[in-house]
């Protein structure tokens, strides 16, 4: 099939799906205007998927690895009442990652050198030990479930290490970004009927009912707005900050980010994007070449300004000036953390009252160490809601105890070192010949740090697609000198400017 034929077939399929979305919405509402909005939303969704499919350098393995993690994250909200579906996806991950991660023992030696491995695995290791040491009814079940989680995520890390080592010319993170964009496109399509409405379709959960003004997707496919915002930002960082991609692709992912940040009303997503914009500006200006013509200088300033244009759009047209400072849950408007501070306080109280094993190795009452507190918004008679910590540092402490917190700090330090060491050697130690990691990885790792305060993204889990993309960037930065991010078969003479600069510095 030729490229033109593929584009024609894709456009025809998109048109059919858009018409179908309009028909279904008309059947549901009987409104022509609502049908028109659904048609427009479906076209946007198809455009996002088309953008994902256009990314040269995507590999099957990258798409599969990223797609499995993205799917698992979406299913945590879509199939909340059917955990067997989530476990089925995790089982598929085990099989696929086990095959792709060989040789296991040799690759296992790489894990202690990776910040991403410390962040995503150490608290599971300590959590398993803690559950075995605690003498409580059901503790063996908790230990077994945690061991299963540990196995899945360890195999995922091993697979990333093994795949990158076998073919260093291909960048696994591109396929992951493509898979993330496909997942976002699917959520936009399933939610086409309410994308432009004031109130959106939501999953059947108490917490979701309090956030109907935020986009979740639609019946059959839901995802938490914060997680959705995080996905679009990491995809925008991966594609938008890599000059190996065409200008229209970088603009396309920027527009997608502006849309998703606006409809998700995500403060954490906005902070993530803001940190990425600032980090990109600093890195680009610090890494500028000594010899530079006027046109390239102007292009650099345009590239630096573009992320801030996206942020300004979200803040104004997208309503960011409203949702950024809104207290969503407390009537007195005194808690912009949406109850997170109460959860963190409960984590500390539980730790103070725990035995030595749980102090050292983490809470062992449930496999995911969820938090229960009285003022969770549920009726006084209960049952209590299973709350996440919504803070990566607190999450590692809750799940892995004091040892888990130490592992978390080691992970952050290693990740940032691998992301920033090129700048350190070039600017501080005056050794410009040192290979530098790709700009997108440096920016992504630095920008993820502020999100530690309000999300669990960087410690992985079933919502860990962001963690996995950063891990892929870290593995690649350690295994080679990061020329461009990638176009297969690209010769040195056609290598984009960023790749030539990276290789020369």
C-alpha positions in Angstrom: 0.0 0.0 0.0 1.4 3.4 -1.0 1.6 6.3 1.3 -1.1 8.2 -0.7 -3.4 5.1 -0.6 -2.9 4.8 3.2 -3.8 8.5 3.7 -6.9 8.2 1.6 -8.0 5.1 3.4 -7.4 6.7 6.7 -9.3 9.8 5.8 -12.3 7.7 4.6 -12.3 5.7 7.9 -12.1 8.9 9.9 -15.1 10.4 8.0 -17.1 7.3 8.5 -16.4 7.2 12.2 -17.2 10.9 12.6 -20.5 10.4 10.8 -21.2 7.5 13.1 -20.5 9.6 16.2 -22.9 12.2 15.0 -25.6 9.7 14.3 -25.2 8.1 17.7 -25.4 11.5 19.4 -28.5 12.5 17.4 -30.1 9.3 18.5 -29.3 10.1 22.1 -30.2 13.7 22.2 -32.3 14.4 19.1 -30.4 17.6 18.6 -28.7 18.6 15.3 -26.3 21.0 17.2 -25.2 18.2 19.5 -24.7 16.0 16.5 -22.6 18.6 14.9 -20.4 18.9 18.0 -20.0 15.2 18.2 -18.9 15.1 14.5 -16.3 17.9 15.2 -15.1 16.1 18.3 -14.7 12.8 16.3 -12.8 14.6 13.6 -10.4 16.0 16.2 -10.0 12.5 17.7 -9.2 11.1 14.3 -6.7 13.9 13.8 -4.9 12.9 17.0 -4.7 9.3 16.0 -3.5 10.3 12.5 -0.8 12.4 14.1 0.3 9.4 16.2 0.4 7.1 13.1 2.5 9.7 11.2 5.4 9.6 13.7 8.4 8.2 11.8 10.6 6.1 14.0 7.8 4.4 15.8 8.4 0.7 16.3 6.0 -2.1 16.9 7.6 -2.9 20.2 7.5 0.7 21.3 3.8 1.0 20.5 3.0 -2.3 22.2 4.9 -1.5 25.4 3.4 2.0 25.6 0.0 0.8 24.5 -0.2 -1.9 27.2 0.6 0.6 30.0 -1.7 3.2 28.6 -4.5 0.6 28.3 -3.9 -0.6 31.8 -4.2 2.9 33.1 -7.4 3.6 31.3 -8.9 0.3 32.5 -8.3 1.3 36.1 -11.2 3.7 35.6 -13.2 2.0 32.9 -13.3 -1.4 34.6 -13.2 -0.5 38.2 -15.9 -3.0 39.0 -14.3 -5.7 36.9 -10.7 -6.1 38.1 -10.3 -9.3 36.1 -10.1 -7.2 33.0 -7.2 -5.2 34.5 -5.4 -8.4 35.6 -5.9 -9.8 32.1 -4.0 -6.9 30.6 -1.3 -7.3 33.3 -1.1 -11.0 32.3 -0.5 -10.0 28.7 2.2 -7.6 29.8 3.9 -10.4 31.7 4.0 -12.7 28.7 5.1 -10.0 26.2 7.7 -8.4 28.5 9.1 -11.8 29.5 9.7 -12.7 25.9 11.2 -9.3 25.0 13.4 -8.9 28.1 15.8 -11.8 27.6 18.5 -12.4 28.7 17.0 -11.7 32.0 20.0 -12.1 34.4 22.3 -10.0 32.2 19.8 -7.2 31.9 19.0 -7.4 35.6 22.4 -6.0 36.4 21.4 -2.7 34.7 18.5 -2.0 37.0 20.4 -0.6 40.1 22.0 1.9 37.7 18.7 3.4 36.6 16.8 6.0 38.5 13.5 4.9 36.9 14.0 1.3 38.2 14.5 2.6 41.8 11.5 4.8 41.4 9.1 2.1 40.0 10.4 -1.0 41.7 12.1 -0.5 45.0 8.9 0.2 47.0 7.4 -3.0 45.6 10.4 -5.0 46.8 10.2 -3.5 50.3 6.4 -3.8 50.3 6.6 -7.6 49.6 9.0 -8.1 52.5 6.9 -6.0 54.8 3.8 -8.0 54.0 5.6 -11.2 54.7 6.9 -9.9 58.1 3.6 -8.6 59.3 1.6 -11.2 61.2 -1.9 -10.2 60.2 -4.8 -12.0 58.6 -4.5 -11.9 54.8 -0.9 -10.7 54.8 0.2 -13.6 52.6 -2.4 -12.6 50.0 -1.2 -9.0 50.1 2.4 -10.3 49.7 1.4 -12.4 46.7 -0.4 -9.6 45.0 2.5 -7.2 45.5 4.9 -9.9 44.1 2.7 -10.1 41.0 2.9 -6.3 40.6 6.6 -6.4 41.2 7.0 -9.1 38.5 5.1 -7.1 35.9 7.0 -3.9 36.4 10.4 -5.5 36.7 9.8 -7.3 33.4 8.7 -4.0 31.8 12.0 -2.4 32.9 14.0 -5.4 31.6 12.1 -5.3 28.3 13.0 -1.6 27.8 16.6 -2.3 28.6 16.8 -5.3 26.3 15.0 -3.8 23.4 17.1 -0.6 23.5 20.3 -2.6 23.8 19.5 -4.8 20.8 18.7 -2.0 18.4 20.3 1.3 19.5 19.3 3.1 16.3 15.7 2.9 17.2 14.2 5.0 20.0 11.5 3.0 22.0 10.0 6.2 23.4 8.7 7.3 20.0 6.4 4.3 19.8 5.4 4.9 23.4 4.4 8.5 22.6 2.5 7.3 19.5 0.6 4.8 21.7 -0.2 7.5 24.2 -1.6 9.7 21.5 -3.7 6.9 20.1 -5.1 6.3 23.6 -5.9 10.0 23.9 -7.6 9.9 20.5 -9.7 7.0 21.6 -10.8 8.8 24.7 -11.7 11.9 22.7 -13.8 9.7 20.3 -15.6 7.8 23.0 -16.3 11.1 24.7 -17.2 13.0 21.5 -20.8 13.4 22.6 -19.9 15.5 25.6 -16.5 16.9 24.6 -17.9 20.5 24.1 -20.6 20.3 26.8 -20.4 21.9 30.2 -21.0 18.5 31.9 -19.3 15.4 30.7 -19.9 11.6 30.8 -18.2 10.1 33.8 -17.5 6.7 35.2 -19.8 5.3 38.0 -17.8 6.3 41.0 -18.3 8.7 43.9 -15.2 10.8 43.2 -16.1 11.1 39.5 -19.6 12.4 40.3 -17.9 15.3 42.0 -16.0 16.2 38.8 -18.6 16.1 36.0 -17.3 19.4 34.7 -14.0 17.7 33.7 -13.5 15.5 30.6 -13.1 11.8 31.4 -13.8 10.2 28.0 -17.1 8.5 27.3 -19.1 5.4 28.0 -16.9 2.4 27.4 -13.6 4.3 27.9 -12.8 6.6 30.8 -9.6 8.0 32.3 -9.0 10.3 35.2 -8.5 13.9 33.9 -5.2 14.4 35.8 -3.8 11.2 34.3 -5.1 12.2 30.8 -3.4 15.6 31.2 -0.1 14.0 32.3 -0.2 11.7 29.2 -0.7 14.6 26.8 2.2 16.6 28.3 4.7 13.7 28.2 3.7 13.1 24.5 4.1 16.8 23.8 7.5 16.8 25.4 8.6 13.7 23.5 7.4 14.9 20.1 7.3 18.7 20.4 10.8 19.1 21.7 12.5 16.9 19.1 13.4 18.6 15.8 13.6 15.2 14.1 9.9 15.6 13.6 8.2 17.9 11.0 7.0 21.3 12.1 3.4 20.3 11.5 3.7 17.3 13.8 5.2 19.5 16.6 2.5 22.0 16.1 -0.1 19.3 16.1 1.0 17.8 19.4 1.1 21.3 20.9 -2.5 21.9 19.8 -3.5 18.6 21.2 -1.9 19.5 24.5 -3.7 22.8 24.6 -7.1 21.1 24.0 -6.6 18.3 26.6 -5.2 20.5 29.3 -8.2 22.8 28.8 -10.9 20.1 29.0 -9.3 18.2 31.8 -9.1 21.2 34.2 -5.9 19.7 35.6 -3.7 21.8 37.8 -1.0 19.2 38.0 -1.0 18.9 34.2 -0.7 22.6 33.8 2.2 22.7 36.3 3.9 19.8 34.4 3.5 21.7 31.1 4.8 25.0 32.7 7.8 23.2 34.1 8.5 21.6 30.7 8.2 25.0 28.9 10.7 26.6 31.4 13.1 23.7 31.3 13.1 23.6 27.5 13.8 27.4 27.3 16.8 27.0 29.7 18.2 23.9 28.0 17.9 25.3 24.5 19.5 28.6 25.4 22.3 26.9 27.3 23.0 24.4 24.5 23.1 26.8 21.7 25.9 26.3 19.1 28.8 28.7 19.0 28.3 29.4 15.3 24.7 30.3 14.4 23.2 32.2 11.6 20.3 34.7 12.1 17.6 32.4 10.8 18.5 29.6 13.1 18.6 32.1 16.0 15.1 33.2 15.2 13.9 29.6 14.9 15.3 29.0 18.3 13.3 31.8 19.9 10.2 30.7 18.1 10.7 27.2 19.4 11.2 28.5 23.0 8.1 30.7 22.7 5.7 28.0 21.4 5.2 26.1 24.7 4.4 29.4 26.4 1.8 30.2 23.7 0.2 26.9 24.5 0.1 27.7 28.2 -1.3 31.2 27.5 -4.0 29.6 25.4 -5.0 27.2 28.2 -4.9 30.0 30.8 -7.2 32.3 28.8 -9.4 30.5 26.2 -9.1 27.2 28.0 -10.3 28.6 31.3 -7.1 27.9 33.2 -7.6 31.2 35.2 -10.6 29.6 36.7 -9.7 25.9 37.4 -6.1 26.6 38.6 -7.2 28.2 41.9 -10.6 26.4 42.4 -11.2 24.4 45.5 -13.2 21.4 44.2 -14.1 19.6 47.3 -14.3 21.7 50.5 -17.2 24.2 50.9 -15.0 26.8 52.6 -12.7 27.0 49.7 -9.6 26.6 51.9 -7.9 23.6 50.3 -6.7 23.9 46.8 -5.0 20.4 47.1 -8.5 18.8 46.9 -8.1 16.9 50.1 -4.6 15.7 49.5 -3.2 17.2 52.7 -5.7 15.3 54.8 -4.6 12.1 53.0 -0.9 12.8 53.6 -1.7 13.6 57.3 -3.4 10.2 57.6 -0.4 8.4 56.1 1.7 9.9 58.8 -0.7 9.0 61.6 -1.0 5.4 60.3 2.8 5.2 60.2 3.2 6.4 63.8 0.8 3.7 65.0 2.3 0.9 62.9 4.7 -1.8 64.1 8.4 -1.9 63.2 7.9 -4.0 60.1 5.4 -1.5 58.6 7.5 1.4 59.7 10.5 0.0 57.8 8.8 -1.7 54.9 5.5 0.1 54.4 1.8 -0.3 55.1 0.8 -3.9 54.5 -3.0 -3.9 54.9 -3.8 -3.8 51.2 -1.8 -4.6 48.1 -1.7 -1.0 46.8 -1.5 0.5 50.3 -4.5 2.6 49.8 -5.4 5.2 52.4 -8.6 5.4 54.4 -9.7 8.5 56.3 -12.9 9.5 57.9 -13.3 12.8 56.1 -13.2 11.3 52.6 -16.6 12.7 51.5 -18.3 9.3 51.8 -21.3 8.8 54.3 -20.3 8.6 57.9 -21.5 5.0 58.1 -19.1 4.1 55.2 -17.7 2.3 53.5 -14.5 4.3 53.3 -13.0 5.2 50.0 -9.8 3.7 48.8 -7.6 6.8 48.3 -4.3 7.1 46.5 -1.6 9.2 48.1 -1.5 11.6 45.0 2.1 12.4 45.9 5.0 10.2 44.6 7.2 10.8 47.7 4.4 10.0 50.1 3.3 7.1 47.9 6.8 5.5 48.1 6.8 6.1 51.9 3.4 4.6 52.3 4.1 1.5 50.2 7.7 0.9 51.1 8.1 2.6 54.5 11.3 4.3 55.4 13.3 2.1 53.0 10.8 2.9 50.2 11.4 6.6 50.8 15.1 6.2 50.7 14.8 4.2 47.4 12.6 7.0 46.0 15.3 9.6 46.8 18.0 7.5 45.1 15.7 7.1 42.1 15.1 10.9 41.7 18.8 11.6 42.1 19.8 9.1 39.5 17.2 10.1 37.0 18.1 13.8 37.3 21.8 13.0 37.0 21.3 11.0 33.8 19.2 13.8 32.5 21.5 16.7 33.4 25.0 15.3 33.4 25.6 16.4 29.8 24.9 20.0 30.8 27.1 19.6 33.9 30.1 18.3 31.9 29.7 20.9 29.1 28.9 24.0 31.2 30.4 23.4 34.6 33.4 21.2 33.9 34.0 22.7 30.4 34.1 19.3 28.7 31.9 19.9 25.6 32.9 16.7 24.0 30.8 14.7 26.5 27.7 13.1 24.9 24.5 14.8 26.0 21.1 13.1 26.4 18.3 14.1 24.1 16.7 17.4 25.0 13.3 15.9 25.4 14.5 13.6 28.1 16.3 16.3 30.0 13.2 18.5 29.9 10.8 15.6 30.7 12.8 14.5 33.8 13.2 18.0 35.2 9.6 18.9 34.5 8.3 15.8 36.3 9.9 16.8 39.6 7.2 19.4 40.5 4.5 16.9 39.8 5.8 14.7 42.6 3.9 16.9 45.1 0.4 16.0 43.7 0.7 12.9 41.6 2.2 9.3 41.7 3.3 9.4 38.1 7.0 9.0 38.5 6.7 5.8 40.6 4.9 3.9 37.9 2.0 1.5 38.7 -0.8 0.9 36.3 -1.0 4.6 35.5 2.8 4.6 34.9 3.0 5.4 31.1 4.8 8.7 32.0 7.3 6.8 34.2 7.9 4.3 31.4 8.6 7.0 28.8 11.1 8.7 31.1 12.7 5.3 31.8 13.1 4.7 28.1 14.8 8.0 27.7 17.1 7.2 30.7 18.0 3.8 29.3 18.8 5.3 25.9 20.9 8.1 27.4 23.0 5.6 29.2 23.4 3.2 26.3 24.5 5.6 23.6 25.3 9.2 22.8 21.8 10.1 21.7 22.2 11.3 18.1 18.7 12.5 16.9 15.9 10.6 18.3 15.5 8.7 15.2 14.5 8.3 11.9 15.3 4.8 10.7 17.7 4.7 7.8 18.7 8.3 8.3 22.2 9.0 7.0 24.6 11.4 8.8 24.2 14.0 6.0 20.5 14.1 6.5 20.5 14.1 10.3 18.5 16.9 11.8 20.3 19.8 13.5 19.6 18.7 17.0 21.2 15.3 16.4 24.3 16.9 14.8 24.6 19.3 17.8 24.2 16.5 20.3 26.8 14.4 18.6 29.3 17.2 18.4 28.9 18.2 22.0 
